[in-house]
Each structure stands twice: as structure tokens, then as C-alpha cells.
Amino acid sequence: MHAYGFLRAGGPDQQAYLDVPVPDPGPDQLLVRVRAAGVNPGDWRLRNGEYGHEGSAVLGREVAGTVVAVGEGVTGFGAGDEVFGGCPGMVGGWAEQALVTASFAAHRPDGVSARDAAALPVAAGTAYDALTALALPAGATLLVNGAGGGVGIPAVQLARAQGLHVIGTASEGKQDLLGDLGATAVVGNRDVAHHVHAVAPDGVDGVFDLVGGDALRAVAPLVDPSRLFSVADKPLVAGLGGRDVPRDRSTAVLDALAARVAAGDLDPWVRTVLPFARAADALAAVEDGHVLGKVVIAMDA
């Protein structure tokens, strides 16, 4: 079957369409005919070798599609079911058929498109897990550092749906977007602490960082370290006394996210949909870092 990935770790010149065998689903796995696949920064980082994988691999870590077969012992799913979820290991989702982890898969509701569902497991799932870990009560104030990106946009929406006041740092070009989502937008620069104090004189109750580096250092003093979480710079956040976000890759999380999409509380913000023939362009858009919202590859486009 046709898939898209890379021949060996390196730059975009290593990307290629691959001819790979259809995988057999094992325990806790579904074989899915892919309808749509999400694109994430982790895809180009995997290709770059940042995760230690040097050989070839199929890209893609989240898909929506139709179940073709189920692995031994898998219950709750059957051939013909419309599902979405996360892909295991190095057998990625940018392919005609892909493996999906059954325990991190869910039935796709009728009111949720395959393209929206394919954008939920990684970015929206990370945002959901961060808010669960923070466990802030309604009325509390959350600072999302880097709120205009793929994880930040669902984080703002989910936090607002929980009754939180949200302050989001973002570039000038994304300030209006954050306002439309119900957040108070501030520019994330060296004066970010001053900007936050200006709009939240009583301080913030939690920080969810999506930037890392100096941007994380700048916001860390605004909150008790026990309420400082980052998915962008694990070594630094640990050194500052904060925490990485514990991921709950489960069906329950995906069901909750799909329900919020169906209810209108969460827009996965899929704003770029490209056909499989343009997989390289889809990855380049995310690697460039300036794309607004989620990028999805549509296998049927």
C-alpha cells in the first residue's frame, strides 16, 4: 500500500512516498482504512531524528477512518466502525491503512467529521490532559503560554468551557483569534510578566506552557511551581520545579473531546486540509511554525 514518511533521519530531502505492506493488527490494535490524518510538530521532529529513530518510518500519529480488522482480544470495535485515535510505534497514519491503538481509540459520533476527529488525539488530547492535571476550579485564572498554536487553541476553548478565565500569550497576528475564543490576549515577550499583571492584578492560578526556553522562564515566576506545567521543555520545567503534562491516552479522553466538539464547545480549528498527494506540503506548513490551526491530510480529497 502507499504511505508517506522518510527513508532515514534527516531533513525534508529524506521524505518520500513509500510502498509498505498492510500491517496486521496485534493485541490492543485496530486496522483502519484512513479517511483523514492529523499533522503535528512531532512528525517533523521524528523525521529529524530527535526521538532517536534513525531508519525509515511512516509519519502520522493520529487518524480517523473505518475499521477493517481488530487484533486478538480487542472488544468494543468491529469491522465497519467509524473511529478515530492514536497510532502506535513507527507504523504511522499517513497511509491508506494504519494501525490504531484500541485503548486510545473511540467511535466517531455522527456529528463530528473525520477531519475534525483526526485532529483531536494529539493536540486537543494534550490540552485536555493539562487541564485535568491542573484541576483549577471554575473562576480561576489560567495563563496559556503560546495560546495561538495547535495545542493552545483547544486549551483556551476547553478552559473557557470549564469556567476559567484565560490569559493567552501569542504573536500580534494571533491576538484577535484569542479574543474571539474568549481569552485575554497579551504579547509574549520579555515584558510578559508586566503584561499579565496589567490584565490580572491578582495573579494567575496556573500556567500551561507550550513554548519553553526563555518564554517559559519569563512566566514561571507568576505561579507556584506546583501549578506550572509544560509540554515544550521538559528539562527546564523540571528545573523550575514544575511538571511535564501526564498524558492519559485513553478512550475516555477521546470520547470526552468528541462530545465537546458535537456540543459546539470545541472547534479543533482545522483550517488547512490537503490531499494525500500533498503530504510534503502539509508537513512543511507545520514545520514552518506559522500555520494557523490544525493541518489535516484528507485521504479522500
N, C-alpha and C positions, 0 to 999 in steps of 0.2 A: 504494500500500500504506500501511498505518498504521505510524506511527513516533512516538517521543516525544522531544521536545527543547525548544528555545526559539526564540522569534521574533527576539529581539535580545539583546545582552549586558545583564545586569541581574540582578535578584533573582528569587525564585520566581514572582512575578507574570508573568514572561515565559515560563514553561514552558507547553507545550501539546502536545496530540496533533497530529501533522502528517500531511498526505496528500502523500506523496512518491513519485516514480517508482522502480520497481525498478532498482537500479544495474546496469550492465553490468560484468562483471569484466575488468580490464585485465591487462597483464603482472604477474606475481607476485601475482595476486589470485584468490580463490575467492569465488563467490557461495554463501552458506549460508542455508538456512532455519533461523532461530534457534529453538532449544529453550530456552536459558537465557542470561542476560546478567548479568555482574557489575556492581556499583555501587561507585564509588570516589570519594575526595575530588576527584580530578581532574575529575570530571563537573561538580560544582557550581562549581569554580574556572573551568572553561571557560565555563560559563554566566555567571559573574560578570564575564567579560572579562579575567581575569588572564593569559590566554595570547595576548591581542591580537586575538582573533576577535570582531568586532562584530555580524556578521549572524546569520542563523538557522543552526541546526545540529541534527543528530540526536545525542543523547547516547549514551554507551556505548563502552567501549574494549576489551572482552573478551567473547567469546561461545563457546557450544558449540552445534553443530547439525549439519545434514545438508547435504552439498554438493549444490547444484543445477547449477552450471556452473563451469568453470575458465577462466581467462584464457589468452591466447595464450602458448605456451611453457611453461606450468606442467606439471610432471611429478610423479608420485608421488601424485596425488589424482585422484579421479574422481567423477562423479555418484553419489550414494547413500552415499558415505563419511561416517562419523560422525567429526567433527573438533572441535577447539577451537583458539582462537588470538586474536590481537590484530587490531583493526580499524584501517585506515589513515585518515588525514586527517580531514575533517569529516563523513564518511558513517559515522555511528556504528552501534552494535549493538543499540540499543533499537528494534527494528523487526521486522516479520515476516520480512524477508530482509535480509542485511547482507553487506558485503564484508569479507573476512578476508585479511590478508597471508599469502600462501602460505609465504614463508620464515620466518614466525613463526606457523605452524600445525602441528598434529600430529594423528595419528589417535588417537581416544579409545579406550583399552582397554575391553574388556567389563566389567572390574571397577571402573570409575570412572564415576560417574553424570554426566550432562550438567550438573547443578547444581554438583557439585564441580569439574568440569573448567572451567566458566565462571569460576570464582573463582581460577584459577591464573596466567594470564599476567601480570597487573599486580602484585598484592601478593606472591604466592609467588615470581614471577619476579624481582622486585626483591630479595627476601631471598636467593634463590639466587645472584644476581649479586654481592651484597655479600659473601657468604661466600667466593665464588670469588676476589674481589679481595683479601680479607684473607688468604686462604690460610694460616690458622692450623693448626698440627699438632695431632693428637689429644692431649688432655691440657691444651691451652692454655685460658686463661680469656677469655671474651668478655663484654663488657658491652653489652647491648642497651638503649638509652635510649628508653623508650616501648614496652616489650615487650608491652603488652596490646592493641595495635591490630591493624589488618588486615595490616600487614607484619610487625609484631613477633611475632605468634603463629606464623606459619610460620618466621620466622627462628630462634626458640627451638627449634622441633622439628627443623629441618634441622641446626642446630648440634649439638644433642644426638646426632642420628644420626651425626654426624661425630666423635663422641667428645670434644666440647668441654665444658668446664664453663661454664655460662651464668649470669650475673647479669642480672636484668631489673628496670629501674625501671618502676613503674606506680602508679596510684592505689590507695588502700586497697581499693576494691571489686574489683580485679583481682589482688590478691596470691595468693589461693587458686588461681586459674586458673594462674598462672605456676608455682606449686608442683606442681600436677597435671601440668604439661608437663615437669617435671624441672629447672626453673630455680630459682635462689635469688632471691627477690623482695625488693626494697628500695623504699622510698618515694622518688619523685623530687622532692625539694625542695631548699632552699638548702643543706641538710646532706648532700647526696647523696654527696659525696666521703668524708665521715666514715662513712656507712653502708656504702659499698663497701669501705673499708679494714677495717671490722669483720668483714666476711664473707670478704674476700680480702686478708689482711695482706701477701701477697707481690705484690699489684698485679694488674692485668689486662693481657692481651696485645693486646687490640684493642677498639675501641669502634665500634659501629654505632648512629648517632643517627637517631631518627625524630621528633624534637621540634623541634629548632632553638632559636634565641633564647637566653635565659638558661639554659635547661636544657642546651643544647649547651655553652655557656661553662663551666657547672659541672662537666661531666665531661671536658672537653678536657684539663685538666692531668693526668689519670690515665694518659695513654698517650702514647707517642711520636707526633708528628703524622703520621708515615708510616702509622700504623695507626689513624688516625681517619677514619671515613667517615660522611657524612651525605647523606640524600636530602631532608631537611626544610629546609635553609637553606644553599643553595649559596654565596652570597656570604660568609656568616660562616665556614663551614668552610674556605673557601679562605683567608680572612684569618687563620685559626688555624693554617694550614699543612697542614690535612687535605685530603680529596678528596671529590668527588661520586662516587657509585657508577657505574661504567661499565656501561651496560646491554647485555646480549647477547640481543637479541630474535631468537632462532633456534629452529628446530625441535628442535635437540638439547637445549636447556634445557627445553622443554615435555615432551619425551619423558622426560627425567630426573625431572621433577616428577611426571608421571603414574605413572611406575614406583614412586616413593616412596609415592604415595597407594595404589596397588594392593597394595604390600607392607605397608601399615599403619604406615609410618614418618612419614607426613604426613597430617594431617587439615586440609583447607582451612578448617575451622571455619565452615562455612556454617550460621548459626544463625537467619537471617531470610530466608524465601522468600516473596515477594509476587507476585501475578499482574500481568500487564501493565497491567490496569486500575487498578492502584495504583502506577504508576511514580512519581508525585509523592511518595507516602508513602515509597517506597524511597529516593529521593534525600534527602528530609527527614531520614530516620533517620541517613544517613551525614553529612549536613551538620551535624546536631546535635552529632556528635562523641562521643556516649556509647554508641553501639551496641556490643554485644559480638560480635566475629567479623565475618564477611563477610555482606553483603546481596546477594541474587541475585533477579533478576526471572525468573520462570518463564513462558514464553510459553504453555505448555500447561496452566497451572493454572486 
